[in-house]
Amino acid sequence: MRPARTAARSPAYYAELKRRNAELNLAEMRAGEIELRSMPRYVLVELTQGCNLRCPMCRSHAIGYREREMPRSFLAEVVEVLFPTAQMVDIRGWGESLLAPEIDDVIRAVDAHRSQCRVVTNLSFNRPATLDLLADVGAMVDVSLDSVHQDVLGVVRQGARFSAIDRNLRRLAGRYSSAAGHGSLRITATVQRATLAGLNDLVRYSADLGGIPIVLHAVTLSADDPNALTGLDDQVDATIMEAAREAARLGVELYAGSRFGRRVGIKKDIPFCMHPWSYVTVGYDGSVGYCDYLIGPMMQYSCMGDMTVEGFTQIWNGKPWRDLRQWHGAGHLPDDQRYGPCTQCYAHRNVDFEDLFEPRLERYLLTGIPDGQAPTVEATP
């Protein structure tokens, strides 16, 4: 999995290249351009679809790391083509990337290109040196943790060991608190029937670790799934509001990544999503998409092409991607069956970290758990 070595460039070279590309990309996105001269500023690289856990909300059977792994030669191509202009490289996908035998080399390759490294991880393993490296390079680390109770984890994240997660999270929290870097550490928690009762305990656990921010996300489950929130709107509202009060008391930032119940996380209507202009996802098999939510099985809705068959620039400005930008930029109406997940996202998801790329989106962040009205918006983001 080790990326091939390319000619070394100075940090100043990459910094200037990214600055120029970001400036051009932002201008093209704000203008609603359909064909771009700029390159993606956010790059997700799916190193594997394998995972050490089997979460019912995610997959029905275990997938070994080596079963669906990005070939080393293809990873080298992705590094060469996309890393130089990328401000952020997300080394994740529909799997646990930190299981990669040579993950440290990948992290160093991201850092060598002066890109912000990001990863979403379950932390249920033993790789202390890799965790230290993530902190040392100032990575943005999101830890998937829905409960501090082992019995609950046994239901929603089968195979997870809270003792290992706790040990690793405390190590990261200590490393980040003593570092002067630019990284960040967050807990991302799914809200399901099984996790509701322990939400306050998760908030208190975060406070014990120094106040790690928590982002709550809804998961899509069938109505007959035992963990679905169907019919629990009032309970969901009351539970999350109570957790918000506890978080405020303890100084923990609590965010609504999506809407819940009837009152929590009410969507702020951004004019259009920036992902079609600034984001790219590259699957382990070469498939190319445009959204970090539409990975794994959801790639069927977002696949724009295959980098093992054609060059990236052909895909980036190919007709499927131009049509996508046209639809989003024109107000994402009328509904188009090709972009059904996008329609759902506009209705239910909130700004996560997109404001790092488009400062105007900062005002759309749902800090805390508000239940007020959406603000008046401008014609462009």
C-alpha positions as CSV (number, residue, x, y, z in Angstrom):
1,M,0.0,0.0,0.0
2,R,3.0,2.3,0.1
3,P,2.7,5.2,-2.3
4,A,5.4,5.4,-4.9
5,R,7.9,8.1,-4.4
6,T,7.7,11.2,-6.6
7,A,10.1,14.1,-7.0
8,A,10.3,16.0,-3.8
9,R,8.8,19.5,-3.7
10,S,9.2,22.2,-1.1
11,P,6.4,23.0,1.4
12,A,6.3,26.5,-0.2
13,Y,5.7,25.0,-3.6
14,Y,2.6,23.0,-2.4
15,A,1.3,25.8,-0.3
16,E,1.3,28.2,-3.3
17,L,-0.2,25.6,-5.6
18,K,-3.0,24.9,-3.2
19,R,-3.6,28.7,-2.6
20,R,-3.9,29.4,-6.4
21,N,-6.2,26.3,-6.9
22,A,-8.4,27.2,-3.9
23,E,-8.8,30.8,-5.1
24,L,-9.8,29.6,-8.6
25,N,-12.0,26.8,-7.4
26,L,-13.9,29.1,-5.0
27,A,-14.5,31.7,-7.8
28,E,-15.7,29.0,-10.2
29,M,-18.0,27.5,-7.6
30,R,-19.5,30.9,-6.6
31,A,-20.1,31.7,-10.3
32,G,-21.7,28.3,-10.8
33,E,-19.3,27.4,-13.6
34,I,-20.1,24.0,-15.1
35,E,-16.6,23.2,-16.6
36,L,-13.7,23.8,-14.3
37,R,-10.1,24.7,-14.7
38,S,-9.5,24.1,-11.0
39,M,-8.9,20.8,-9.3
40,P,-10.8,19.3,-6.2
41,R,-9.8,20.8,-2.9
42,Y,-11.2,17.8,-0.9
43,V,-10.0,14.3,-1.8
44,L,-11.3,11.1,-0.2
45,V,-9.2,8.0,-0.8
46,E,-10.8,4.7,0.0
47,L,-7.9,2.6,1.0
48,T,-10.1,-0.4,1.8
49,Q,-13.7,-1.5,2.3
50,G,-12.6,-4.0,4.9
51,C,-13.4,-3.4,8.5
52,N,-12.8,-5.1,11.9
53,L,-16.4,-4.4,13.0
54,R,-19.8,-5.5,11.7
55,C,-22.3,-2.7,12.2
56,P,-25.9,-3.6,11.2
57,M,-26.4,-0.1,10.0
58,C,-23.5,-0.4,7.6
59,R,-23.1,-4.0,6.5
60,S,-24.6,-7.5,7.0
61,H,-21.3,-9.4,7.0
62,A,-17.7,-9.0,7.8
63,I,-15.3,-7.9,5.0
64,G,-11.6,-8.6,5.5
65,Y,-9.1,-5.8,4.9
66,R,-7.4,-7.5,2.0
67,E,-10.6,-8.4,0.3
68,R,-11.2,-4.9,-1.1
69,E,-8.0,-3.0,-1.0
70,M,-6.8,-0.2,-3.2
71,P,-3.9,-1.5,-5.3
72,R,-0.5,0.1,-4.5
73,S,0.1,1.2,-8.1
74,F,-3.3,2.9,-8.3
75,L,-2.8,4.6,-5.0
76,A,0.5,6.1,-6.3
77,E,-1.5,7.5,-9.3
78,V,-4.0,9.1,-7.0
79,V,-1.3,10.6,-4.9
80,E,0.4,12.1,-8.0
81,V,-2.7,13.4,-9.7
82,L,-4.8,14.7,-6.7
83,F,-2.6,15.3,-3.7
84,P,-0.7,18.4,-4.9
85,T,-3.7,20.7,-5.1
86,A,-5.8,19.1,-2.4
87,Q,-6.2,21.1,0.8
88,M,-7.6,18.1,2.6
89,V,-7.1,14.3,2.0
90,D,-9.6,12.1,3.8
91,I,-8.0,8.6,4.1
92,R,-11.2,6.7,4.7
93,G,-14.0,5.1,2.8
94,W,-16.5,2.3,3.6
95,G,-14.0,0.6,5.9
96,E,-11.4,1.1,8.6
97,S,-8.4,2.7,6.9
98,L,-6.2,2.7,10.0
99,L,-6.0,-1.1,9.6
100,A,-3.8,-0.7,6.5
101,P,-0.4,-2.3,7.1
102,E,1.4,0.7,5.7
103,I,-1.0,3.4,6.9
104,D,1.8,5.5,8.4
105,D,3.4,5.9,4.9
106,V,0.1,7.1,3.5
107,I,-0.3,9.6,6.4
108,R,3.2,10.9,5.7
109,A,2.5,11.2,2.0
110,V,-0.5,13.4,2.8
111,D,1.6,15.5,5.1
112,A,4.5,15.7,2.6
113,H,2.1,17.3,0.2
114,R,1.0,19.8,2.9
115,S,-2.6,18.6,2.8
116,Q,-4.7,18.4,5.9
117,C,-5.1,14.7,6.8
118,R,-8.6,13.5,7.9
119,V,-9.8,10.2,9.0
120,V,-13.0,8.6,10.5
121,T,-12.1,5.7,12.7
122,N,-13.7,3.3,15.1
123,L,-10.4,3.2,17.2
124,S,-11.2,-0.4,18.3
125,F,-7.6,-1.7,17.6
126,N,-4.1,-1.4,18.9
127,R,-1.9,1.0,16.8
128,P,-0.5,3.6,19.2
129,A,2.3,4.8,17.0
130,T,-0.2,5.6,14.2
131,L,-2.4,7.6,16.6
132,D,0.7,9.6,17.7
133,L,1.5,10.3,14.0
134,L,-2.0,11.5,13.3
135,A,-1.7,14.0,16.2
136,D,1.9,15.0,15.1
137,V,0.7,15.9,11.6
138,G,-2.3,17.8,12.9
139,A,-4.9,15.4,11.4
140,M,-8.6,15.9,11.7
141,V,-9.8,12.8,13.5
142,D,-13.4,11.8,13.9
143,V,-14.0,8.9,16.2
144,S,-17.2,6.9,15.6
145,L,-18.5,6.3,19.1
146,D,-22.2,6.0,19.8
147,S,-22.2,4.9,23.4
148,V,-19.8,4.4,26.4
149,H,-21.6,1.2,27.3
150,Q,-20.2,-2.1,26.0
151,D,-23.6,-3.8,25.8
152,V,-24.9,-1.1,23.5
153,L,-21.8,-1.2,21.4
154,G,-22.4,-4.9,21.1
155,V,-25.7,-4.1,19.4
156,V,-24.8,-1.1,17.1
157,R,-21.1,-1.8,16.5
158,Q,-20.6,-5.5,16.7
159,G,-17.0,-6.4,17.6
160,A,-16.1,-3.0,19.1
161,R,-14.3,-3.0,22.4
162,F,-14.9,0.1,24.5
163,S,-11.8,-0.6,26.6
164,A,-9.6,-0.3,23.5
165,I,-11.5,2.8,22.2
166,D,-11.2,4.5,25.6
167,R,-7.5,3.8,25.8
168,N,-6.9,5.1,22.3
169,L,-9.2,8.1,22.6
170,R,-7.5,9.2,25.9
171,R,-4.1,8.8,24.2
172,L,-5.3,11.0,21.3
173,A,-6.9,13.6,23.6
174,G,-3.7,13.9,25.6
175,R,-1.6,14.2,22.5
176,Y,-3.9,16.9,21.0
177,S,-4.2,18.9,24.1
178,S,-0.4,19.2,24.4
179,A,0.2,19.9,20.7
180,A,0.4,23.3,19.0
181,G,-0.8,21.9,15.7
182,H,-3.8,22.6,13.6
183,G,-5.6,19.3,14.0
184,S,-8.9,18.5,15.6
185,L,-10.6,15.7,17.4
186,R,-14.3,15.0,17.4
187,I,-16.7,12.2,18.4
188,T,-19.3,11.4,15.8
189,A,-22.3,9.5,17.2
190,T,-25.2,7.9,15.5
191,V,-28.6,8.4,17.1
192,Q,-30.6,5.1,17.2
193,R,-33.1,3.6,19.5
194,A,-30.4,1.7,21.4
195,T,-28.2,4.7,21.9
196,L,-30.8,7.3,23.0
197,A,-30.8,6.4,26.8
198,G,-27.0,6.7,27.0
199,L,-26.6,10.1,25.3
200,N,-26.0,12.0,28.5
201,D,-23.3,9.5,29.5
202,L,-21.6,10.1,26.2
203,V,-21.6,13.8,26.9
204,R,-20.2,13.3,30.4
205,Y,-17.5,11.0,29.0
206,S,-16.5,13.7,26.5
207,A,-16.2,16.3,29.3
208,D,-14.0,13.8,31.2
209,L,-11.7,13.8,28.2
210,G,-11.4,17.6,28.1
211,G,-14.6,18.4,26.2
212,I,-14.2,16.7,22.8
213,P,-16.9,18.1,20.5
214,I,-19.7,15.6,19.6
215,V,-21.5,15.5,16.3
216,L,-24.9,13.7,16.2
217,H,-26.0,12.0,13.0
218,A,-29.2,10.2,12.1
219,V,-28.9,6.8,10.3
220,T,-31.2,5.5,7.7
221,L,-32.8,2.3,8.8
222,S,-36.0,0.5,7.6
223,A,-39.1,1.3,9.6
224,D,-39.2,-2.3,11.0
225,D,-35.5,-2.2,12.1
226,P,-35.5,-2.6,15.9
227,N,-33.1,0.4,16.2
228,A,-35.1,2.7,13.9
229,L,-36.4,5.9,15.5
230,T,-39.8,5.5,13.8
231,G,-42.6,6.8,16.1
232,L,-40.1,8.2,18.6
233,D,-40.1,11.9,17.5
234,D,-41.1,13.3,20.9
235,Q,-38.7,11.1,22.8
236,V,-35.8,12.0,20.4
237,D,-36.5,15.7,20.8
238,A,-36.6,15.5,24.6
239,T,-33.5,13.2,24.9
240,I,-31.4,15.4,22.6
241,M,-32.5,18.6,24.2
242,E,-31.6,17.2,27.7
243,A,-28.2,16.2,26.3
244,A,-27.8,19.7,24.9
245,R,-28.4,21.2,28.4
246,E,-25.9,18.8,29.9
247,A,-23.4,19.6,27.3
248,A,-23.8,23.3,27.9
249,R,-23.4,22.8,31.6
250,L,-20.2,20.8,31.1
251,G,-18.7,23.0,28.3
252,V,-19.0,20.3,25.6
253,E,-19.9,21.4,22.1
254,L,-22.8,19.4,20.7
255,Y,-23.7,19.6,17.0
256,A,-26.6,18.4,15.0
257,G,-25.1,16.9,11.8
258,S,-28.7,16.2,10.6
259,R,-32.2,16.8,11.7
260,F,-34.0,14.6,14.2
261,G,-37.5,14.3,15.5
262,R,-39.6,17.4,15.0
263,R,-37.4,20.1,16.5
264,V,-33.7,19.2,16.5
265,G,-31.3,20.2,13.8
266,I,-33.8,22.1,11.7
267,K,-32.2,22.4,8.3
268,K,-30.7,25.8,7.3
269,D,-31.4,26.2,3.6
270,I,-28.0,26.7,1.9
271,P,-28.4,27.8,-1.7
272,F,-26.5,24.9,-3.2
273,C,-24.0,22.2,-2.2
274,M,-20.4,22.9,-2.9
275,H,-19.4,19.2,-3.3
276,P,-19.8,18.9,-7.1
277,W,-17.3,21.7,-7.5
278,S,-14.7,21.0,-4.8
279,Y,-15.0,17.4,-3.6
280,V,-13.9,14.1,-5.1
281,T,-14.0,10.5,-3.7
282,V,-11.9,7.7,-5.2
283,G,-13.0,4.2,-4.4
284,Y,-10.6,1.3,-3.8
285,D,-11.5,0.0,-7.3
286,G,-11.0,3.3,-9.1
287,S,-14.6,4.5,-9.1
288,V,-14.8,8.3,-8.8
289,G,-17.6,10.1,-7.0
290,Y,-18.5,13.6,-5.7
291,C,-19.7,13.2,-2.1
292,D,-18.2,11.8,1.0
293,Y,-21.6,10.6,2.2
294,L,-22.2,8.5,-1.0
295,I,-19.4,5.9,-0.6
296,G,-19.5,2.1,-0.4
297,P,-22.8,0.8,-1.7
298,M,-24.0,4.4,-2.2
299,M,-21.4,4.9,-4.9
300,Q,-24.0,3.6,-7.3
301,Y,-25.7,7.0,-7.0
302,S,-22.6,9.2,-7.3
303,C,-20.2,7.4,-9.7
304,M,-18.9,9.8,-12.3
305,G,-16.4,7.4,-13.9
306,D,-13.5,5.0,-13.4
307,M,-9.9,6.3,-13.0
308,T,-8.5,2.9,-14.0
309,V,-10.2,3.4,-17.4
310,E,-9.9,7.1,-18.2
311,G,-7.9,10.1,-16.9
312,F,-9.2,12.1,-14.0
313,T,-9.5,15.4,-15.9
314,Q,-11.8,13.6,-18.4
315,I,-14.0,12.5,-15.6
316,W,-13.9,15.8,-13.7
317,N,-15.3,17.7,-16.6
318,G,-17.2,14.9,-18.3
319,K,-20.9,15.2,-19.1
320,P,-22.2,13.5,-15.9
321,W,-20.3,15.9,-13.7
322,R,-21.3,18.9,-15.8
323,D,-24.9,17.9,-15.6
324,L,-24.6,17.5,-11.8
325,R,-23.2,21.0,-11.4
326,Q,-25.9,22.4,-13.7
327,W,-28.6,20.8,-11.6
328,H,-27.2,22.0,-8.2
329,G,-26.3,25.5,-9.5
330,A,-29.8,26.0,-11.0
331,G,-31.4,25.5,-7.6
332,H,-31.5,21.7,-7.5
333,L,-35.1,21.8,-8.9
334,P,-37.0,20.1,-10.3
335,D,-36.3,16.7,-8.6
336,D,-34.1,14.5,-10.7
337,Q,-34.0,10.8,-10.0
338,R,-30.3,10.7,-10.7
339,Y,-29.7,13.0,-7.7
340,G,-32.2,11.5,-5.3
341,P,-29.7,11.3,-2.4
342,C,-28.8,15.0,-3.0
343,T,-32.4,16.0,-2.6
344,Q,-32.6,14.1,0.7
345,C,-29.3,15.7,1.8
346,Y,-30.7,19.2,1.2
347,A,-33.7,18.3,3.3
348,H,-31.9,16.6,6.2
349,R,-28.2,17.2,6.5
350,N,-26.4,20.2,7.9
351,V,-23.0,21.8,7.1
352,D,-20.3,19.7,8.6
353,F,-16.8,21.1,7.8
354,E,-17.5,22.6,4.4
355,D,-16.9,26.0,5.9
356,L,-13.2,25.2,5.8
357,F,-13.4,25.5,2.0
358,E,-16.2,28.1,1.7
359,P,-16.1,30.7,4.6
360,R,-19.6,31.9,3.7
361,L,-21.0,28.5,4.9
362,E,-19.9,29.1,8.5
363,R,-23.2,30.8,9.3
364,Y,-25.0,27.6,8.4
365,L,-23.3,25.5,11.0
366,L,-25.7,24.2,13.6
367,T,-23.6,24.8,16.7
368,G,-25.4,23.4,19.7
369,I,-28.8,22.0,19.2
370,P,-31.1,24.9,18.2
371,D,-34.8,24.6,17.4
372,G,-35.3,28.0,15.9
373,Q,-36.1,29.1,12.4
374,A,-33.8,29.0,9.4
375,P,-32.1,32.3,8.7
376,T,-32.7,34.5,5.6
377,V,-30.3,33.4,2.9
378,E,-28.6,35.1,0.0
379,A,-28.8,34.1,-3.6
380,T,-25.3,32.5,-3.5
381,P,-23.4,30.8,-0.7
